Amino acid sequence: MGIQYLSHQALLVTLPREPHRGNELEIAIRMTGPQGARDVIVDFSLVRIMPSGTLSELMILERRLADHDRQLILCSLPRAIREVFTRVGLGGLFRFAQDQLTALQSLEPTRCSPG
């Protein structure tokens, strides 16, 4: 759980089992303002429930990143969590990847190089 710098251009946010009990997305939103614009990968591998507040934070984060020409990629979603996005009609708003490596590789090459 937590936030890691993958490079100076990308963050990895690993959500806890119950995302509403942590503040990882809130911190990521604050870290991606104009001065700190970065691509963000959100890892859902530990998540077992998907509260509406988490969906709201993801939408805020996606909008903020889009405003700064940055990308948000959600990865390692358990099937039940992925279905939540489909059921509420948000599947088309977000980019999804199978795992962290695939998500990182899908970022523009200049953004995922270490540094």
C-alpha positions as CSV (number, residue, x, y, z in Angstrom):
1,M,0.0,0.0,0.0
2,G,1.1,3.5,-0.5
3,I,2.7,5.7,-3.2
4,Q,6.0,5.1,-5.0
5,Y,7.8,7.2,-7.6
6,L,8.4,4.9,-10.6
7,S,10.3,7.8,-12.3
8,H,10.2,11.6,-12.2
9,Q,7.2,11.3,-14.5
10,A,5.2,8.5,-13.0
11,L,3.7,7.5,-9.7
12,L,2.4,4.1,-8.6
13,V,-0.5,4.1,-6.1
14,T,-1.2,0.8,-4.5
15,L,-4.6,0.9,-2.9
16,P,-5.4,-1.1,0.4
17,R,-8.0,-3.8,0.7
18,E,-10.6,-1.2,1.6
19,P,-9.6,2.0,-0.2
20,H,-11.9,4.2,1.8
21,R,-9.8,3.5,4.9
22,G,-6.6,4.9,3.3
23,N,-5.8,8.3,1.8
24,E,-3.6,7.2,-1.1
25,L,-5.9,8.7,-3.8
26,E,-6.3,12.0,-1.9
27,I,-2.5,12.3,-1.7
28,A,-2.1,11.4,-5.4
29,I,-4.6,14.1,-6.3
30,R,-2.5,16.7,-4.4
31,M,0.7,15.4,-5.9
32,T,-0.5,15.8,-9.5
33,G,-1.1,19.5,-9.6
34,P,0.5,21.8,-12.3
35,Q,3.9,21.8,-10.7
36,G,4.0,18.1,-10.1
37,A,2.1,16.7,-13.1
38,R,2.9,13.0,-13.4
39,D,1.3,9.9,-15.0
40,V,-0.4,7.7,-12.4
41,I,-0.8,4.0,-12.2
42,V,-3.3,2.8,-9.6
43,D,-2.8,-0.9,-8.5
44,F,-6.0,-2.6,-7.4
45,S,-4.5,-6.0,-6.6
46,L,-5.3,-5.8,-2.9
47,V,-8.8,-4.2,-3.2
48,R,-11.8,-6.2,-2.3
49,I,-14.5,-3.6,-2.0
50,M,-15.2,-0.5,-4.2
51,P,-16.9,2.3,-2.3
52,S,-18.5,5.2,-4.3
53,G,-16.1,7.7,-2.7
54,T,-13.2,5.8,-4.3
55,L,-14.9,6.1,-7.7
56,S,-15.3,9.8,-7.1
57,E,-11.6,10.3,-6.2
58,L,-10.6,8.3,-9.3
59,M,-12.8,10.6,-11.5
60,I,-11.2,13.7,-9.9
61,L,-7.7,12.3,-10.4
62,E,-8.5,11.4,-14.0
63,R,-9.8,14.9,-14.7
64,R,-6.8,16.5,-13.1
65,L,-4.3,14.4,-15.1
66,A,-6.2,15.0,-18.3
67,D,-6.1,18.7,-17.7
68,H,-2.3,18.4,-17.6
69,D,-2.0,16.0,-20.5
70,R,-1.1,13.1,-18.2
71,Q,-2.4,9.6,-18.0
72,L,-4.2,7.5,-15.4
73,I,-4.0,3.7,-15.7
74,L,-5.8,1.3,-13.4
75,C,-4.2,-2.1,-13.1
76,S,-4.5,-5.5,-11.5
77,L,-8.3,-5.2,-10.9
78,P,-10.0,-8.3,-9.5
79,R,-12.9,-9.3,-11.7
80,A,-15.5,-8.1,-9.2
81,I,-14.0,-4.7,-9.0
82,R,-13.7,-4.4,-12.8
83,E,-17.4,-5.2,-13.0
84,V,-18.2,-2.3,-10.8
85,F,-16.7,0.1,-13.4
86,T,-18.8,-1.6,-16.1
87,R,-22.0,-1.6,-14.1
88,V,-21.8,2.1,-13.3
89,G,-20.9,3.1,-16.8
90,L,-17.3,4.2,-16.1
91,G,-15.5,1.5,-18.1
92,G,-14.9,3.9,-21.0
93,L,-13.6,6.7,-18.8
94,F,-10.5,4.9,-17.5
95,R,-7.6,3.0,-19.1
96,F,-7.0,-0.5,-17.7
97,A,-4.0,-2.8,-17.7
98,Q,-3.5,-6.3,-16.6
99,D,-0.7,-5.6,-14.2
100,Q,1.9,-2.9,-13.2
101,L,4.4,-3.8,-15.8
102,T,1.9,-3.7,-18.6
103,A,0.6,-0.3,-17.3
104,L,4.1,1.1,-17.1
105,Q,4.9,-0.1,-20.6
106,S,1.8,1.5,-22.0
107,L,2.9,5.0,-20.9
108,E,4.6,7.1,-23.5
109,P,8.3,5.9,-23.7
110,T,9.6,9.3,-22.7
111,R,7.6,9.3,-19.6
112,C,8.4,5.9,-18.2
113,S,12.2,6.1,-18.3
114,P,13.8,6.2,-14.8
115,G,15.1,9.5,-13.7
